[in-house]
Amino acid sequence: MAASRAHRAVAWSRVLTAARTTLVAWTSGRLSTDQVTLLLDQVVTVPDQFAEAEDRLVGIIGDLNVTDTRRALGYWRQMVDGPGTQLTELEEEEMRGISASPTLGGMVRIDGWMTRLAGQALITALDALMPPPHENDTRTPRHPDRGRGETPCQPGL
């Protein structure tokens, strides 16, 4: 078992007894295991606020898919913690994933999320491999603001 999964199991065992509405909804089939995972991550992260909102949250997400559940809980967290809420390690682990899809024209579109450490390693590797644009190249980098940690996609990559 991965360390992150073991950590989550221990955290669940500590909070599942306090999240009675979530437990009942899960065991009755109203919520999926993935939805419960997202809810219990909130119990660990903001236990006092979750206790107050649990009944409403279970009612709101009962008819949602996992993607919409994650979005709804994200909105709720912003209300609780305010804009710019820092994600926990567990939340980052849950969000991570990268996809690469060929387009009809033959190009490849890449999209995804990485943990901070993995993302910084990728940025460092890309910076090392990308030559500066040729002087006759009129294209501009996609993300010119390097001050916010964004890496420009240099022409030719």
C-alpha positions as CSV (number, residue, x, y, z in Angstrom):
1,M,0.0,0.0,0.0
2,A,1.3,3.4,-0.9
3,A,2.2,5.7,2.0
4,S,-0.4,8.3,0.9
5,R,-3.1,5.6,0.9
6,A,-2.1,4.3,4.3
7,H,-2.1,7.8,5.7
8,R,-5.6,8.3,4.3
9,A,-6.8,5.0,5.8
10,V,-5.6,6.1,9.3
11,A,-7.1,9.5,8.9
12,W,-10.4,7.9,7.9
13,S,-10.5,5.6,10.9
14,R,-10.1,8.6,13.1
15,V,-12.8,10.7,11.6
16,L,-15.4,8.3,10.1
17,T,-17.1,8.0,13.5
18,A,-17.5,11.7,13.7
19,A,-18.9,12.0,10.1
20,R,-22.1,10.0,10.8
21,T,-24.2,11.5,8.0
22,T,-21.4,10.7,5.5
23,L,-21.1,7.1,6.8
24,V,-24.9,6.5,6.5
25,A,-25.0,8.0,3.0
26,W,-22.0,5.8,2.0
27,T,-23.3,2.6,3.5
28,S,-26.7,3.1,2.0
29,G,-25.3,3.7,-1.5
30,R,-26.2,7.4,-1.8
31,L,-22.5,8.4,-2.0
32,S,-19.7,6.7,-3.9
33,T,-16.5,5.8,-2.2
34,D,-14.8,8.5,-4.3
35,Q,-17.2,11.1,-3.0
36,V,-16.7,9.9,0.6
37,T,-12.9,10.2,0.1
38,L,-13.3,13.8,-0.9
39,L,-15.6,14.5,2.0
40,L,-13.4,12.8,4.6
41,D,-10.4,14.8,3.3
42,Q,-12.4,17.9,4.3
43,V,-13.0,16.4,7.8
44,V,-9.2,16.0,8.2
45,T,-8.4,19.5,6.8
46,V,-11.2,21.6,8.4
47,P,-12.9,19.5,11.1
48,D,-14.9,22.2,12.9
49,Q,-16.3,23.7,9.7
50,F,-17.1,20.3,8.3
51,A,-19.0,19.2,11.4
52,E,-21.2,22.3,11.0
53,A,-21.8,21.7,7.2
54,E,-21.8,17.9,6.9
55,D,-25.6,17.4,6.5
56,R,-25.8,20.2,3.9
57,L,-22.7,19.0,2.0
58,V,-24.0,15.4,1.8
59,G,-27.3,16.6,0.6
60,I,-25.7,18.8,-2.1
61,I,-23.3,16.2,-3.5
62,G,-25.6,13.2,-3.4
63,D,-26.7,13.6,-7.0
64,L,-23.3,14.8,-8.3
65,N,-20.5,12.9,-10.1
66,V,-17.1,12.9,-8.6
67,T,-15.8,15.8,-10.7
68,D,-18.7,18.0,-9.7
69,T,-18.4,16.8,-6.1
70,R,-14.7,18.0,-6.1
71,R,-15.8,21.3,-7.6
72,A,-18.6,21.8,-5.1
73,L,-16.3,21.0,-2.2
74,G,-13.7,23.4,-3.6
75,Y,-16.3,26.2,-3.6
76,W,-17.3,25.3,-0.1
77,R,-13.6,25.4,1.0
78,Q,-13.2,28.8,-0.5
79,M,-16.2,30.0,1.5
80,V,-14.7,28.4,4.7
81,D,-11.0,29.3,4.2
82,G,-11.3,32.3,1.8
83,P,-9.9,32.7,-1.7
84,G,-6.5,31.3,-2.4
85,T,-6.8,28.3,0.0
86,Q,-3.7,26.3,0.2
87,L,-4.2,22.6,-0.8
88,T,-3.1,19.9,1.6
89,E,-0.7,17.2,0.4
90,L,-3.6,14.7,0.3
91,E,-5.6,17.0,-1.9
92,E,-2.6,17.5,-4.2
93,E,-2.1,13.8,-4.4
94,E,-5.8,13.2,-5.2
95,M,-5.7,15.8,-8.1
96,R,-2.5,14.7,-9.8
97,G,-2.6,13.3,-13.2
98,I,-1.4,14.1,-16.7
99,S,-3.0,13.3,-20.1
100,A,-1.6,13.6,-23.6
101,S,-4.1,13.5,-26.5
102,P,-3.4,13.5,-30.2
103,T,-5.5,16.1,-32.0
104,L,-7.1,15.7,-35.4
105,G,-4.3,17.7,-37.0
106,G,-1.6,15.5,-35.5
107,M,-0.3,17.8,-32.7
108,V,-0.5,16.6,-29.1
109,R,-2.3,18.4,-26.4
110,I,-1.0,17.9,-22.8
111,D,-3.0,18.8,-19.7
112,G,-2.7,17.9,-16.1
113,W,-1.8,18.6,-12.5
114,M,1.4,17.7,-10.6
115,T,2.4,18.0,-7.0
116,R,4.6,21.0,-6.2
117,L,7.8,18.9,-6.1
118,A,7.0,17.0,-9.3
119,G,6.0,20.2,-11.1
120,Q,9.1,22.0,-10.0
121,A,11.2,19.1,-11.3
122,L,9.5,19.2,-14.6
123,I,9.9,23.0,-14.9
124,T,13.6,22.6,-14.1
125,A,14.0,19.9,-16.7
126,L,12.2,21.9,-19.4
127,D,14.2,25.0,-18.6
128,A,17.4,23.0,-19.1
129,L,16.3,21.5,-22.4
130,M,14.7,24.5,-24.0
131,P,17.0,26.7,-26.1
132,P,16.2,30.4,-26.3
133,P,14.0,31.3,-29.2
134,H,15.7,32.0,-32.5
135,E,16.1,35.8,-33.3
136,N,13.8,35.5,-36.3
137,D,11.1,33.6,-34.4
138,T,8.2,36.0,-33.9
139,R,6.2,33.7,-31.6
140,T,5.9,34.7,-27.9
141,P,6.0,32.3,-24.9
142,R,2.6,31.2,-23.8
143,H,3.2,32.2,-20.2
144,P,5.6,35.1,-20.2
145,D,5.2,35.8,-16.4
146,R,8.0,33.8,-14.9
147,G,7.6,35.6,-11.6
148,R,4.6,33.4,-10.6
149,G,6.4,30.2,-11.2
150,E,5.0,29.7,-14.7
151,T,7.3,28.2,-17.3
152,P,7.0,29.6,-20.8
153,C,6.7,27.1,-23.6
154,Q,9.5,28.2,-25.9
155,P,9.0,27.9,-29.6
156,G,10.3,24.7,-31.1
157,L,9.4,22.4,-28.2
